[in-house]
Amino acid sequence: MYKKIFFLLLLVININAHAFVQEIGPGVFVHIGKHLDVDEGYDGDICNIGFIVGEESIAVIDTGGSYLVANKLLKYISDNFKQPVKYVINTHAHLDHVYGNVVFSDADIYGHKDLSKALKSRADIYQGINERYLGKISDRSPLILPNKLVDINKPEYIDLGNRKVRLEAHPIAHTESDLTVFDEKTKILWSGDLVFSERTPVVDGDIHGFINVLEDLNKQEIDLVIPGHGLPSSKQYAIQPMLEYLIILRDDIRQFIDNGESLEFAIDNAASSQKDQWLLFDIQNKRNVNLIFPMMEWE
């Protein structure tokens, strides 16, 4: 499936493999992160980050896992645009998306209403991961919290200068702090990790909420989705595979619980029909089952 997505992307975007960012729509730039697991060679550059350019200002969407990644993004912006970065938007609380905030600390940093709480609760774990994998880089990548929070069901609009961007906070789904960014000019959606392309989705919140949010997004008028990981693609090839995986995973686990099967059985067998559709499946699918199974046992 991910090869098909890549082919579709080539039809729309002229990819320069040596460029740090790609312009995938007028004034919309994205850097594609590497397909690495946090436990395997993590260097802070595994998620998609980027920015939207208006006539008066620029909004950065996610900042990467360290100041080094964010510095590269800032250098590209400074070398190519006169508009200042006035806004940073964090799509959720995972460390690979937020530890470059320090580079843009003069900007207003937006996030879900529960983002600060989520980051604080994970801070000690994240510090240990960063010290282990990033070494001295972690000392220059402190955790910077948002100063602008977006409530659920109360979208926030940012005007970059003849360009409006909608920020929407969602109920618990991928995490407890998911926020999407929609550029009204191009109808491009920055989904954060509500959408994964190519690599196995991560469930760190509530699988039922995850499915519900994706179904709601699927009803919206969206021309292109920039996932948290993997290549951008049309709504059909971005959201539908996510829904298929999550629904199969949920239904398999529910059936195993009803049949009296163990967690170990579920880890080995849930969503096994999806294995060939996703990268890093053996690693991440087991983590998903380990989280979801005990929660669904109590339903």
URURGI-V104395 format. One record per run of one state. SS is the DSSP state (helix for helix, strand for strand, loop for the rest). FROM is the first residue (numbers start at 1). LEN is the number of residues. Records with the same first field share a line. If there is no record, write none. Layout:
SS=FROM-LEN, FROM-LEN
This chain:
loop=1-1, 13-9, 26-2, 32-17, 54-3, 62-5, 81-3, 90-5, 99-2, 105-3, 113-2, 134-1, 141-7, 151-1, 153-3, 160-4, 170-9, 184-4, 197-2, 200-7, 219-5, 230-3, 234-1, 259-4, 270-2, 278-1, 280-1, 298-2
helix=2-11, 67-14, 95-4, 101-4, 115-19, 135-6, 207-12, 235-24, 263-7, 272-6, 281-17
strand=22-4, 28-4, 49-5, 57-5, 84-6, 108-5, 148-3, 152-1, 156-4, 164-6, 179-5, 188-9, 199-1, 224-6, 233-1, 279-1
